[in-house]
């Protein structure tokens, strides 16, 4: 298992955020960074929406609404 920072620590300038680390397999961690480099979750979502979903944010809105209810 490997520690993964949700918000890249390089962007936090030495700050520690509670809940910013999750444990993932080494393979998942490597592949995540191959795909997304050091992007924040917001940057990743923006990339996915603009590149693969044609700017359609409704898919994401529907998913988040389902998760909350």
mmCIF file of the N, C-alpha and C atoms, coordinates in Angstrom:
data_MODEL
# 
_entry.id   MODEL 
# 
loop_
_atom_site.group_PDB 
_atom_site.id 
_atom_site.type_symbol 
_atom_site.label_atom_id 
_atom_site.label_alt_id 
_atom_site.label_comp_id 
_atom_site.label_asym_id 
_atom_site.label_entity_id 
_atom_site.label_seq_id 
_atom_site.pdbx_PDB_ins_code 
_atom_site.Cartn_x 
_atom_site.Cartn_y 
_atom_site.Cartn_z 
_atom_site.occupancy 
_atom_site.B_iso_or_equiv 
_atom_site.pdbx_formal_charge 
_atom_site.auth_seq_id 
_atom_site.auth_comp_id 
_atom_site.auth_asym_id 
_atom_site.auth_atom_id 
_atom_site.pdbx_PDB_model_num 
ATOM 1   N N  . UNK A 1 1  ? 0.834   -1.183 0.000   1.00 0.00 ? 1  UNK A N  1 
ATOM 2   C CA . UNK A 1 1  ? 0.000   0.000  0.000   1.00 0.00 ? 1  UNK A CA 1 
ATOM 3   C C  . UNK A 1 1  ? 0.881   1.249  0.000   1.00 0.00 ? 1  UNK A C  1 
ATOM 4   N N  . UNK A 1 2  ? 0.296   2.325  -0.510  1.00 0.00 ? 2  UNK A N  1 
ATOM 5   C CA . UNK A 1 2  ? 1.038   3.565  -0.671  1.00 0.00 ? 2  UNK A CA 1 
ATOM 6   C C  . UNK A 1 2  ? 0.169   4.736  -0.209  1.00 0.00 ? 2  UNK A C  1 
ATOM 7   N N  . UNK A 1 3  ? 0.785   5.747  0.397   1.00 0.00 ? 3  UNK A N  1 
ATOM 8   C CA . UNK A 1 3  ? 0.062   6.955  0.790   1.00 0.00 ? 3  UNK A CA 1 
ATOM 9   C C  . UNK A 1 3  ? -0.131  7.833  -0.442  1.00 0.00 ? 3  UNK A C  1 
ATOM 10  N N  . UNK A 1 4  ? -1.361  8.297  -0.609  1.00 0.00 ? 4  UNK A N  1 
ATOM 11  C CA . UNK A 1 4  ? -1.670  9.207  -1.710  1.00 0.00 ? 4  UNK A CA 1 
ATOM 12  C C  . UNK A 1 4  ? -2.258  10.479 -1.124  1.00 0.00 ? 4  UNK A C  1 
ATOM 13  N N  . UNK A 1 5  ? -1.699  11.618 -1.504  1.00 0.00 ? 5  UNK A N  1 
ATOM 14  C CA . UNK A 1 5  ? -2.214  12.910 -1.070  1.00 0.00 ? 5  UNK A CA 1 
ATOM 15  C C  . UNK A 1 5  ? -3.320  13.348 -2.025  1.00 0.00 ? 5  UNK A C  1 
ATOM 16  N N  . UNK A 1 6  ? -4.496  13.603 -1.501  1.00 0.00 ? 6  UNK A N  1 
ATOM 17  C CA . UNK A 1 6  ? -5.624  14.032 -2.329  1.00 0.00 ? 6  UNK A CA 1 
ATOM 18  C C  . UNK A 1 6  ? -5.306  15.388 -2.961  1.00 0.00 ? 6  UNK A C  1 
ATOM 19  N N  . UNK A 1 7  ? -4.915  16.349 -2.132  1.00 0.00 ? 7  UNK A N  1 
ATOM 20  C CA . UNK A 1 7  ? -4.372  17.614 -2.632  1.00 0.00 ? 7  UNK A CA 1 
ATOM 21  C C  . UNK A 1 7  ? -2.860  17.431 -2.619  1.00 0.00 ? 7  UNK A C  1 
ATOM 22  N N  . UNK A 1 8  ? -2.210  17.512 -3.768  1.00 0.00 ? 8  UNK A N  1 
ATOM 23  C CA . UNK A 1 8  ? -0.764  17.271 -3.808  1.00 0.00 ? 8  UNK A CA 1 
ATOM 24  C C  . UNK A 1 8  ? -0.018  18.111 -2.772  1.00 0.00 ? 8  UNK A C  1 
ATOM 25  N N  . UNK A 1 9  ? 0.867   17.452 -2.029  1.00 0.00 ? 9  UNK A N  1 
ATOM 26  C CA . UNK A 1 9  ? 1.584   18.174 -0.973  1.00 0.00 ? 9  UNK A CA 1 
ATOM 27  C C  . UNK A 1 9  ? 2.462   19.277 -1.548  1.00 0.00 ? 9  UNK A C  1 
ATOM 28  N N  . UNK A 1 10 ? 2.861   19.147 -2.808  1.00 0.00 ? 10 UNK A N  1 
ATOM 29  C CA . UNK A 1 10 ? 3.666   20.197 -3.438  1.00 0.00 ? 10 UNK A CA 1 
ATOM 30  C C  . UNK A 1 10 ? 2.879   21.505 -3.572  1.00 0.00 ? 10 UNK A C  1 
ATOM 31  N N  . UNK A 1 11 ? 1.557   21.420 -3.553  1.00 0.00 ? 11 UNK A N  1 
ATOM 32  C CA . UNK A 1 11 ? 0.718   22.614 -3.670  1.00 0.00 ? 11 UNK A CA 1 
ATOM 33  C C  . UNK A 1 11 ? 0.344   23.204 -2.315  1.00 0.00 ? 11 UNK A C  1 
ATOM 34  N N  . UNK A 1 12 ? 0.645   22.478 -1.248  1.00 0.00 ? 12 UNK A N  1 
ATOM 35  C CA . UNK A 1 12 ? 0.253   22.928 0.092   1.00 0.00 ? 12 UNK A CA 1 
ATOM 36  C C  . UNK A 1 12 ? 1.324   23.756 0.790   1.00 0.00 ? 12 UNK A C  1 
ATOM 37  N N  . UNK A 1 13 ? 2.492   23.848 0.199   1.00 0.00 ? 13 UNK A N  1 
ATOM 38  C CA . UNK A 1 13 ? 3.589   24.660 0.744   1.00 0.00 ? 13 UNK A CA 1 
ATOM 39  C C  . UNK A 1 13 ? 3.869   24.342 2.211   1.00 0.00 ? 13 UNK A C  1 
ATOM 40  N N  . UNK A 1 14 ? 3.975   23.057 2.508   1.00 0.00 ? 14 UNK A N  1 
ATOM 41  C CA . UNK A 1 14 ? 4.334   22.616 3.851   1.00 0.00 ? 14 UNK A CA 1 
ATOM 42  C C  . UNK A 1 14 ? 3.178   22.452 4.810   1.00 0.00 ? 14 UNK A C  1 
ATOM 43  N N  . UNK A 1 15 ? 1.990   22.873 4.423   1.00 0.00 ? 15 UNK A N  1 
ATOM 44  C CA . UNK A 1 15 ? 0.818   22.721 5.296   1.00 0.00 ? 15 UNK A CA 1 
ATOM 45  C C  . UNK A 1 15 ? 0.381   21.262 5.322   1.00 0.00 ? 15 UNK A C  1 
ATOM 46  N N  . UNK A 1 16 ? -0.224  20.866 6.423   1.00 0.00 ? 16 UNK A N  1 
ATOM 47  C CA . UNK A 1 16 ? -0.810  19.538 6.547   1.00 0.00 ? 16 UNK A CA 1 
ATOM 48  C C  . UNK A 1 16 ? -2.328  19.697 6.608   1.00 0.00 ? 16 UNK A C  1 
ATOM 49  N N  . UNK A 1 17 ? -3.040  18.968 5.789   1.00 0.00 ? 17 UNK A N  1 
ATOM 50  C CA . UNK A 1 17 ? -4.498  18.997 5.817   1.00 0.00 ? 17 UNK A CA 1 
ATOM 51  C C  . UNK A 1 17 ? -5.008  17.689 6.396   1.00 0.00 ? 17 UNK A C  1 
ATOM 52  N N  . UNK A 1 18 ? -5.868  17.784 7.377   1.00 0.00 ? 18 UNK A N  1 
ATOM 53  C CA . UNK A 1 18 ? -6.470  16.585 7.948   1.00 0.00 ? 18 UNK A CA 1 
ATOM 54  C C  . UNK A 1 18 ? -7.312  15.887 6.879   1.00 0.00 ? 18 UNK A C  1 
ATOM 55  N N  . UNK A 1 19 ? -7.160  14.579 6.779   1.00 0.00 ? 19 UNK A N  1 
ATOM 56  C CA . UNK A 1 19 ? -7.930  13.811 5.806   1.00 0.00 ? 19 UNK A CA 1 
ATOM 57  C C  . UNK A 1 19 ? -7.406  13.909 4.386   1.00 0.00 ? 19 UNK A C  1 
ATOM 58  N N  . UNK A 1 20 ? -6.192  14.412 4.201   1.00 0.00 ? 20 UNK A N  1 
ATOM 59  C CA . UNK A 1 20 ? -5.642  14.593 2.862   1.00 0.00 ? 20 UNK A CA 1 
ATOM 60  C C  . UNK A 1 20 ? -4.900  13.364 2.347   1.00 0.00 ? 20 UNK A C  1 
ATOM 61  N N  . UNK A 1 21 ? -4.785  12.332 3.157   1.00 0.00 ? 21 UNK A N  1 
ATOM 62  C CA . UNK A 1 21 ? -4.055  11.131 2.739   1.00 0.00 ? 21 UNK A CA 1 
ATOM 63  C C  . UNK A 1 21 ? -4.997  9.940  2.735   1.00 0.00 ? 21 UNK A C  1 
ATOM 64  N N  . UNK A 1 22 ? -4.950  9.180  1.651   1.00 0.00 ? 22 UNK A N  1 
ATOM 65  C CA . UNK A 1 22 ? -5.655  7.912  1.554   1.00 0.00 ? 22 UNK A CA 1 
ATOM 66  C C  . UNK A 1 22 ? -4.637  6.839  1.171   1.00 0.00 ? 22 UNK A C  1 
ATOM 67  N N  . UNK A 1 23 ? -4.939  5.614  1.523   1.00 0.00 ? 23 UNK A N  1 
ATOM 68  C CA . UNK A 1 23 ? -4.058  4.501  1.184   1.00 0.00 ? 23 UNK A CA 1 
ATOM 69  C C  . UNK A 1 23 ? -4.595  3.814  -0.077  1.00 0.00 ? 23 UNK A C  1 
ATOM 70  N N  . UNK A 1 24 ? -3.722  3.638  -1.039  1.00 0.00 ? 24 UNK A N  1 
ATOM 71  C CA . UNK A 1 24 ? -4.063  2.940  -2.278  1.00 0.00 ? 24 UNK A CA 1 
ATOM 72  C C  . UNK A 1 24 ? -2.924  1.980  -2.610  1.00 0.00 ? 24 UNK A C  1 
ATOM 73  N N  . UNK A 1 25 ? -3.195  1.050  -3.492  1.00 0.00 ? 25 UNK A N  1 
ATOM 74  C CA . UNK A 1 25 ? -2.129  0.123  -3.884  1.00 0.00 ? 25 UNK A CA 1 
ATOM 75  C C  . UNK A 1 25 ? -1.046  0.881  -4.645  1.00 0.00 ? 25 UNK A C  1 
ATOM 76  N N  . UNK A 1 26 ? 0.149   0.325  -4.653  1.00 0.00 ? 26 UNK A N  1 
ATOM 77  C CA . UNK A 1 26 ? 1.254   0.960  -5.391  1.00 0.00 ? 26 UNK A CA 1 
ATOM 78  C C  . UNK A 1 26 ? 0.901   1.105  -6.870  1.00 0.00 ? 26 UNK A C  1 
ATOM 79  N N  . UNK A 1 27 ? 0.276   0.085  -7.434  1.00 0.00 ? 27 UNK A N  1 
ATOM 80  C CA . UNK A 1 27 ? -0.097  0.116  -8.854  1.00 0.00 ? 27 UNK A CA 1 
ATOM 81  C C  . UNK A 1 27 ? -1.109  1.233  -9.120  1.00 0.00 ? 27 UNK A C  1 
ATOM 82  N N  . UNK A 1 28 ? -2.139  1.325  -8.280  1.00 0.00 ? 28 UNK A N  1 
ATOM 83  C CA . UNK A 1 28 ? -3.132  2.386  -8.458  1.00 0.00 ? 28 UNK A CA 1 
ATOM 84  C C  . UNK A 1 28 ? -2.481  3.767  -8.326  1.00 0.00 ? 28 UNK A C  1 
ATOM 85  N N  . UNK A 1 29 ? -1.581  3.886  -7.373  1.00 0.00 ? 29 UNK A N  1 
ATOM 86  C CA . UNK A 1 29 ? -0.906  5.164  -7.160  1.00 0.00 ? 29 UNK A CA 1 
ATOM 87  C C  . UNK A 1 29 ? -0.072  5.552  -8.374  1.00 0.00 ? 29 UNK A C  1 
ATOM 88  N N  . UNK A 1 30 ? 0.688   4.620  -8.906  1.00 0.00 ? 30 UNK A N  1 
ATOM 89  C CA . UNK A 1 30 ? 1.488   4.890  -10.102 1.00 0.00 ? 30 UNK A CA 1 
ATOM 90  C C  . UNK A 1 30 ? 0.607   5.282  -11.284 1.00 0.00 ? 30 UNK A C  1 
ATOM 91  N N  . UNK A 1 31 ? -0.459  4.543  -11.490 1.00 0.00 ? 31 UNK A N  1 
ATOM 92  C CA . UNK A 1 31 ? -1.341  4.819  -12.628 1.00 0.00 ? 31 UNK A CA 1 
ATOM 93  C C  . UNK A 1 31 ? -2.065  6.151  -12.478 1.00 0.00 ? 31 UNK A C  1 
ATOM 94  N N  . UNK A 1 32 ? -2.463  6.476  -11.261 1.00 0.00 ? 32 UNK A N  1 
ATOM 95  C CA . UNK A 1 32 ? -3.099  7.771  -11.011 1.00 0.00 ? 32 UNK A CA 1 
ATOM 96  C C  . UNK A 1 32 ? -2.178  8.900  -11.470 1.00 0.00 ? 32 UNK A C  1 
ATOM 97  N N  . UNK A 1 33 ? -0.921  8.843  -11.058 1.00 0.00 ? 33 UNK A N  1 
ATOM 98  C CA . UNK A 1 33 ? 0.008   9.916  -11.409 1.00 0.00 ? 33 UNK A CA 1 
ATOM 99  C C  . UNK A 1 33 ? 0.414   9.876  -12.880 1.00 0.00 ? 33 UNK A C  1 
ATOM 100 N N  . UNK A 1 34 ? 0.365   8.699  -13.502 1.00 0.00 ? 34 UNK A N  1 
ATOM 101 C CA . UNK A 1 34 ? 0.595   8.641  -14.948 1.00 0.00 ? 34 UNK A CA 1 
ATOM 102 C C  . UNK A 1 34 ? -0.528  9.365  -15.682 1.00 0.00 ? 34 UNK A C  1 
ATOM 103 N N  . UNK A 1 35 ? -1.745  9.171  -15.215 1.00 0.00 ? 35 UNK A N  1 
ATOM 104 C CA . UNK A 1 35 ? -2.900  9.802  -15.864 1.00 0.00 ? 35 UNK A CA 1 
ATOM 105 C C  . UNK A 1 35 ? -3.044  11.281 -15.531 1.00 0.00 ? 35 UNK A C  1 
ATOM 106 N N  . UNK A 1 36 ? -2.867  11.618 -14.257 1.00 0.00 ? 36 UNK A N  1 
ATOM 107 C CA . UNK A 1 36 ? -3.244  12.947 -13.792 1.00 0.00 ? 36 UNK A CA 1 
ATOM 108 C C  . UNK A 1 36 ? -2.091  13.789 -13.257 1.00 0.00 ? 36 UNK A C  1 
ATOM 109 N N  . UNK A 1 37 ? -0.885  13.269 -13.314 1.00 0.00 ? 37 UNK A N  1 
ATOM 110 C CA . UNK A 1 37 ? 0.281   14.002 -12.825 1.00 0.00 ? 37 UNK A CA 1 
ATOM 111 C C  . UNK A 1 37 ? 0.036   14.464 -11.397 1.00 0.00 ? 37 UNK A C  1 
ATOM 112 N N  . UNK A 1 38 ? 0.157   15.749 -11.142 1.00 0.00 ? 38 UNK A N  1 
ATOM 113 C CA . UNK A 1 38 ? -0.029  16.299 -9.800  1.00 0.00 ? 38 UNK A CA 1 
ATOM 114 C C  . UNK A 1 38 ? -1.238  17.220 -9.748  1.00 0.00 ? 38 UNK A C  1 
ATOM 115 N N  . UNK A 1 39 ? -2.263  16.904 -10.542 1.00 0.00 ? 39 UNK A N  1 
ATOM 116 C CA . UNK A 1 39 ? -3.452  17.742 -10.594 1.00 0.00 ? 39 UNK A CA 1 
ATOM 117 C C  . UNK A 1 39 ? -4.279  17.594 -9.311  1.00 0.00 ? 39 UNK A C  1 
ATOM 118 N N  . UNK A 1 40 ? -4.990  18.664 -8.973  1.00 0.00 ? 40 UNK A N  1 
ATOM 119 C CA . UNK A 1 40 ? -5.935  18.621 -7.857  1.00 0.00 ? 40 UNK A CA 1 
ATOM 120 C C  . UNK A 1 40 ? -7.206  17.904 -8.331  1.00 0.00 ? 40 UNK A C  1 
ATOM 121 N N  . UNK A 1 41 ? -8.053  17.464 -7.394  1.00 0.00 ? 41 UNK A N  1 
ATOM 122 C CA . UNK A 1 41 ? -9.322  16.844 -7.816  1.00 0.00 ? 41 UNK A CA 1 
ATOM 123 C C  . UNK A 1 41 ? -10.144 17.762 -8.721  1.00 0.00 ? 41 UNK A C  1 
ATOM 124 N N  . UNK A 1 42 ? -10.143 19.050 -8.428  1.00 0.00 ? 42 UNK A N  1 
ATOM 125 C CA . UNK A 1 42 ? -10.899 19.998 -9.252  1.00 0.00 ? 42 UNK A CA 1 
ATOM 126 C C  . UNK A 1 42 ? -10.343 20.067 -10.676 1.00 0.00 ? 42 UNK A C  1 
ATOM 127 N N  . UNK A 1 43 ? -9.021  20.076 -10.784 1.00 0.00 ? 43 UNK A N  1 
ATOM 128 C CA . UNK A 1 43 ? -8.391  20.114 -12.113 1.00 0.00 ? 43 UNK A CA 1 
ATOM 129 C C  . UNK A 1 43 ? -8.685  18.837 -12.895 1.00 0.00 ? 43 UNK A C  1 
ATOM 130 N N  . UNK A 1 44 ? -8.730  17.717 -12.215 1.00 0.00 ? 44 UNK A N  1 
ATOM 131 C CA . UNK A 1 44 ? -9.035  16.438 -12.871 1.00 0.00 ? 44 UNK A CA 1 
ATOM 132 C C  . UNK A 1 44 ? -10.468 16.442 -13.382 1.00 0.00 ? 44 UNK A C  1 
ATOM 133 N N  . UNK A 1 45 ? -11.398 16.889 -12.542 1.00 0.00 ? 45 UNK A N  1 
ATOM 134 C CA . UNK A 1 45 ? -12.796 16.932 -12.976 1.00 0.00 ? 45 UNK A CA 1 
ATOM 135 C C  . UNK A 1 45 ? -12.986 17.874 -14.155 1.00 0.00 ? 45 UNK A C  1 
ATOM 136 N N  . UNK A 1 46 ? -12.356 19.024 -14.106 1.00 0.00 ? 46 UNK A N  1 
ATOM 137 C CA . UNK A 1 46 ? -12.444 19.976 -15.222 1.00 0.00 ? 46 UNK A CA 1 
ATOM 138 C C  . UNK A 1 46 ? -11.890 19.358 -16.503 1.00 0.00 ? 46 UNK A C  1 
ATOM 139 N N  . UNK A 1 47 ? -10.778 18.659 -16.395 1.00 0.00 ? 47 UNK A N  1 
ATOM 140 C CA . UNK A 1 47 ? -10.180 17.973 -17.549 1.00 0.00 ? 47 UNK A CA 1 
ATOM 141 C C  . UNK A 1 47 ? -11.147 16.931 -18.113 1.00 0.00 ? 47 UNK A C  1 
ATOM 142 N N  . UNK A 1 48 ? -11.734 16.106 -17.242 1.00 0.00 ? 48 UNK A N  1 
ATOM 143 C CA . UNK A 1 48 ? -12.661 15.074 -17.703 1.00 0.00 ? 48 UNK A CA 1 
ATOM 144 C C  . UNK A 1 48 ? -13.890 15.681 -18.367 1.00 0.00 ? 48 UNK A C  1 
ATOM 145 N N  . UNK A 1 49 ? -14.472 16.702 -17.735 1.00 0.00 ? 49 UNK A N  1 
ATOM 146 C CA . UNK A 1 49 ? -15.659 17.353 -18.292 1.00 0.00 ? 49 UNK A CA 1 
ATOM 147 C C  . UNK A 1 49 ? -15.356 17.932 -19.667 1.00 0.00 ? 49 UNK A C  1 
ATOM 148 N N  . UNK A 1 50 ? -14.267 18.656 -19.785 1.00 0.00 ? 50 UNK A N  1 
ATOM 149 C CA . UNK A 1 50 ? -13.961 19.329 -21.051 1.00 0.00 ? 50 UNK A CA 1 
ATOM 150 C C  . UNK A 1 50 ? -13.454 18.390 -22.135 1.00 0.00 ? 50 UNK A C  1 
ATOM 151 N N  . UNK A 1 51 ? -12.696 17.374 -21.751 1.00 0.00 ? 51 UNK A N  1 
ATOM 152 C CA . UNK A 1 51 ? -12.066 16.500 -22.745 1.00 0.00 ? 51 UNK A CA 1 
ATOM 153 C C  . UNK A 1 51 ? -12.943 15.329 -23.158 1.00 0.00 ? 51 UNK A C  1 
ATOM 154 N N  . UNK A 1 52 ? -13.608 14.703 -22.195 1.00 0.00 ? 52 UNK A N  1 
ATOM 155 C CA . UNK A 1 52 ? -14.326 13.466 -22.486 1.00 0.00 ? 52 UNK A CA 1 
ATOM 156 C C  . UNK A 1 52 ? -15.837 13.592 -22.445 1.00 0.00 ? 52 UNK A C  1 
ATOM 157 N N  . UNK A 1 53 ? -16.369 14.617 -21.793 1.00 0.00 ? 53 UNK A N  1 
ATOM 158 C CA . UNK A 1 53 ? -17.812 14.735 -21.641 1.00 0.00 ? 53 UNK A CA 1 
ATOM 159 C C  . UNK A 1 53 ? -18.377 15.917 -22.398 1.00 0.00 ? 53 UNK A C  1 
ATOM 160 N N  . UNK A 1 54 ? -17.575 16.516 -23.266 1.00 0.00 ? 54 UNK A N  1 
ATOM 161 C CA . UNK A 1 54 ? -18.061 17.606 -24.113 1.00 0.00 ? 54 UNK A CA 1 
ATOM 162 C C  . UNK A 1 54 ? -18.587 18.809 -23.353 1.00 0.00 ? 54 UNK A C  1 
ATOM 163 N N  . UNK A 1 55 ? -18.046 19.052 -22.168 1.00 0.00 ? 55 UNK A N  1 
ATOM 164 C CA . UNK A 1 55 ? -18.488 20.184 -21.370 1.00 0.00 ? 55 UNK A CA 1 
ATOM 165 C C  . UNK A 1 55 ? -19.773 19.931 -20.600 1.00 0.00 ? 55 UNK A C  1 
ATOM 166 N N  . UNK A 1 56 ? -20.326 18.722 -20.702 1.00 0.00 ? 56 UNK A N  1 
ATOM 167 C CA . UNK A 1 56 ? -21.583 18.375 -20.042 1.00 0.00 ? 56 UNK A CA 1 
ATOM 168 C C  . UNK A 1 56 ? -21.336 18.077 -18.562 1.00 0.00 ? 56 UNK A C  1 
ATOM 169 N N  . UNK A 1 57 ? -21.701 19.008 -17.713 1.00 0.00 ? 57 UNK A N  1 
ATOM 170 C CA . UNK A 1 57 ? -21.527 18.814 -16.272 1.00 0.00 ? 57 UNK A CA 1 
ATOM 171 C C  . UNK A 1 57 ? -22.714 18.101 -15.628 1.00 0.00 ? 57 UNK A C  1 
ATOM 172 N N  . UNK A 1 58 ? -23.787 17.902 -16.390 1.00 0.00 ? 58 UNK A N  1 
ATOM 173 C CA . UNK A 1 58 ? -24.985 17.285 -15.813 1.00 0.00 ? 58 UNK A CA 1 
ATOM 174 C C  . UNK A 1 58 ? -24.704 15.867 -15.314 1.00 0.00 ? 58 UNK A C  1 
ATOM 175 N N  . UNK A 1 59 ? -23.841 15.154 -15.993 1.00 0.00 ? 59 UNK A N  1 
ATOM 176 C CA . UNK A 1 59 ? -23.472 13.797 -15.570 1.00 0.00 ? 59 UNK A CA 1 
ATOM 177 C C  . UNK A 1 59 ? -22.906 13.843 -14.164 1.00 0.00 ? 59 UNK A C  1 
ATOM 178 N N  . UNK A 1 60 ? -22.022 14.762 -13.921 1.00 0.00 ? 60 UNK A N  1 
ATOM 179 C CA . UNK A 1 60 ? -21.393 14.916 -12.616 1.00 0.00 ? 60 UNK A CA 1 
ATOM 180 C C  . UNK A 1 60 ? -22.401 15.378 -11.570 1.00 0.00 ? 60 UNK A C  1 
ATOM 181 N N  . UNK A 1 61 ? -23.242 16.335 -11.932 1.00 0.00 ? 61 UNK A N  1 
ATOM 182 C CA . UNK A 1 61 ? -24.271 16.825 -11.004 1.00 0.00 ? 61 UNK A CA 1 
ATOM 183 C C  . UNK A 1 61 ? -25.212 15.700 -10.592 1.00 0.00 ? 61 UNK A C  1 
ATOM 184 N N  . UNK A 1 62 ? -25.650 14.895 -11.572 1.00 0.00 ? 62 UNK A N  1 
ATOM 185 C CA . UNK A 1 62 ? -26.554 13.783 -11.273 1.00 0.00 ? 62 UNK A CA 1 
ATOM 186 C C  . UNK A 1 62 ? -25.893 12.776 -10.342 1.00 0.00 ? 62 UNK A C  1 
ATOM 187 N N  . UNK A 1 63 ? -24.649 12.471 -10.607 1.00 0.00 ? 63 UNK A N  1 
ATOM 188 C CA . UNK A 1 63 ? -23.916 11.515 -9.768  1.00 0.00 ? 63 UNK A CA 1 
ATOM 189 C C  . UNK A 1 63 ? -23.794 12.034 -8.337  1.00 0.00 ? 63 UNK A C  1 
ATOM 190 N N  . UNK A 1 64 ? -23.414 13.288 -8.176  1.00 0.00 ? 64 UNK A N  1 
ATOM 191 C CA . UNK A 1 64 ? -23.253 13.849 -6.836  1.00 0.00 ? 64 UNK A CA 1 
ATOM 192 C C  . UNK A 1 64 ? -24.579 13.916 -6.103  1.00 0.00 ? 64 UNK A C  1 
ATOM 193 N N  . UNK A 1 65 ? -25.657 14.249 -6.813  1.00 0.00 ? 65 UNK A N  1 
ATOM 194 C CA . UNK A 1 65 ? -26.970 14.275 -6.187  1.00 0.00 ? 65 UNK A CA 1 
ATOM 195 C C  . UNK A 1 65 ? -27.340 12.881 -5.688  1.00 0.00 ? 65 UNK A C  1 
ATOM 196 N N  . UNK A 1 66 ? -27.089 11.866 -6.504  1.00 0.00 ? 66 UNK A N  1 
ATOM 197 C CA . UNK A 1 66 ? -27.386 10.479 -6.104  1.00 0.00 ? 66 UNK A CA 1 
ATOM 198 C C  . UNK A 1 66 ? -26.595 10.076 -4.868  1.00 0.00 ? 66 UNK A C  1 
ATOM 199 N N  . UNK A 1 67 ? -25.330 10.495 -4.805  1.00 0.00 ? 67 UNK A N  1 
ATOM 200 C CA . UNK A 1 67 ? -24.479 10.150 -3.668  1.00 0.00 ? 67 UNK A CA 1 
ATOM 201 C C  . UNK A 1 67 ? -24.977 10.792 -2.370  1.00 0.00 ? 67 UNK A C  1 
ATOM 202 N N  . UNK A 1 68 ? -25.592 11.965 -2.473  1.00 0.00 ? 68 UNK A N  1 
ATOM 203 C CA . UNK A 1 68 ? -26.060 12.686 -1.294  1.00 0.00 ? 68 UNK A CA 1 
ATOM 204 C C  . UNK A 1 68 ? -27.424 12.212 -0.810  1.00 0.00 ? 68 UNK A C  1 
ATOM 205 N N  . UNK A 1 69 ? -28.158 11.516 -1.657  1.00 0.00 ? 69 UNK A N  1 
ATOM 206 C CA . UNK A 1 69 ? -29.526 11.118 -1.281  1.00 0.00 ? 69 UNK A CA 1 
ATOM 207 C C  . UNK A 1 69 ? -29.704 9.639  -1.233  1.00 0.00 ? 69 UNK A C  1 
# 
